[in-house]
């Protein structure tokens, strides 16, 4: 999709990056606000794109009902565009949006933990990539939460592609059993996918001081193993 559609969201993300690098309490707050604004801009722009460009038809009534409510816009896009958002959850965005609101509205003068910033930054970047095909991500070799987010997104995308190729409905109650019968997944793959999802979701929603580096390392390893196997 043309970059012009996502230029505003991309600029906001780059602005956030410049504040993250400065690493002060003030800059961390500015980065958090810019990341959140980037996410909102991506979602709002996508909702108003012509159907021939986005591939999704939003009804005028549902867009009007969402209005300027950030949670409602997120809910609407994730409901209508789930096929484009593999590896992302609306609860992730709502979680980090609440953190941003607490800092912005309470006026405490406190900063945002860097681990929160880089995690939300990667979620915003994955959203840009999935909705507009804009690459604003760079995967690092080390086991970090932001890297785990990217790897999880890649795993979910590969699984969805395999299911589509095998004509398996991703929303079907017995999709995993169907995948095993079709010979595209084994029980060990499914167990690893479940473990990876638990690790990813737990760490994304953990308080900064409770983020478990060892669990993240395990998640990264599981994801990399799954990616290698799924691609083959």
C-alpha positions, 0 to 999 in steps of 0.5 A: 500500500502507498506510503502516503497513507501511513506517512503521518503514523510513520512520522510519529513513530520516528519522532518517538524514536528520537525521544527514546534515544534521549532517555530522560523522564520527559522524553520517555513521556513524549515517546509514549504519547507519540507511539500512542498517537501513531497507533491511533493514526494508523487505525483511524486512517485505515478505517477511512481508506477507500475499500479498493485500497484497504480491501475492507468495507467499513459501514458508515454507521459503525465508523460513526459509532466508534467516533473519536473513542480510541477503544471503540476504534481499536475494537472495530478494526480488530473485529473487521481486519483480524486477517491482517493483524496476526500476532497482535491483540487489541488488549495489548494496545489497550494495556499500553494506552492506559499506561500512557493515559495515566502519565498524561492525565495524572501529571505525575512527572514520572517517566515510562520504563524503557521496556514498556516504550520499546514493546509498545513501539514494536506493536505500533511498528507491526501495526504499520506493517500489517495494515499498510506494508510499511517496514518500521521494524528491525529485529535484533538478535538478542532476546528482548520483549520487542524482539519476541513481539516481532517473532510472535507476529511472524509465527502467527502469520505463517500459521495463518498462511498454512491454514489458508493453504490447507482450507482450514478455518482459523476460527473453527473450534477444532482447527488444531485437530483439523491441522493435524489430520491434514498433516500440516501441524504436529502435536509438538508444534501446537504445544509450542504455539500454546507455550509461545502465546502464553509467554508472549501475552504474560510478558507484554502485560507484566509490570516492567519490574516483573518482566522475566528475561529468562521466559523471554529468552525461552519464547524467542527460542521457541519462536525461532524454532517454529519459524524455521519449521513452518517455513520448511 
